[in-house]
Amino acid sequence: MTGGNISIIDEHILNHNKLVYIGLEYHGLDSSTIISELPASTQDYVSRSNFYRTIIHELVHIQQQTHGHKIAKAYYGDNLSATILREGIPDFIGKLVCPYGNNGNNYYYGIQHEEVLRAKLKREIYGSDFTYWIYNTNTVSTQPRDLGYFMGSRIAESYFKQLSATTINVTELIEIKSAKKFIKKSNYFD
């Protein structure tokens, strides 16, 4: 598509909240695709592109929105905890349903630095500064962007492990009522 068509499509998508924009142009890439001309933040995103997980992630967002009257406060609060759970839970469910494929730079970096990241997030999780954690596409530093996706996914995984001895279904991950209670039950920071 040409640039003109993309802007028309983007405008159409932004004005119709019942549509999903997945970004398929990043999922058709292979190791021979030259991405060096893309901004560093886009190269990072492409590194973790996984077609099936992205579809699952976006479908979970639809569930979060369609059940919004139940969970709006949990996911759409004005602090970091709500935002990383809103993005991290779909990532965790994507990995749960589709365990194979590329995890991306933020996953590998997160695993290697998880203890440091956990301590930093524990101090900042109920604050309103997102710049280090999420949607930091203009920030180029030594770590990958959107580490909040990774950390939210790890909190969701910890929650899942805590409750899997009883019985847990995916709905419990999607329809959380309180970000604070969800995080506490996860025991991720304990």
C-alpha positions, 0 to 999 in steps of 0.5 A: 500500500502507498502512504496515502492509502495507509493514512486513510486506513489508519484514520478509518481504524482510529474512528471505528473502535470495533476494528483491530489493527494488528500491523501485519506488515511486520509479520511477513518479514524474514531473516532476509528482510532489511530493516536497518532503515527503520527507527531503532524502536521499530526494529525492536518491535519487529524483533518480537513480531509473532503473527499468532501471538499478536492475533491472540494478544489483540483478541484478548484486548477485544475481550478486555474492552467488551467486558469493560463495564466489569473491569474498566477501573482495573485496566484503565486506571491512571497508573502504571499497574493498570497499563502493564496488566492491560498489555502484559496479560494478553502477552501471557495468554498469547504465550500460553496458547502459542508457546512456540515462536519468537519472544523478542528482545524485551523477553530475552532482556527481561529474563536476563535482568528480571531481578533488577527490573522487578525491584525497580517496578516494585518501587514504581508500579503504582505511580504514573510515570510510564516512560521507562516501562511502556509505549516508550517508542522514542526512547533509545537506550540500552534496554528494549522498549516496552519492558512493561509488556514483559513485566505484566506478562510475568506478573500474570504468569505468577498469578497463573502459577499461584492459582493453577493448583486450584482451578483457573481459567483464562477469564480470570486473567481477562476480567480482573476487577482490581489491578492491586489485588491481582498483583498482590495475589500473584506474589510476584514481588514477594 
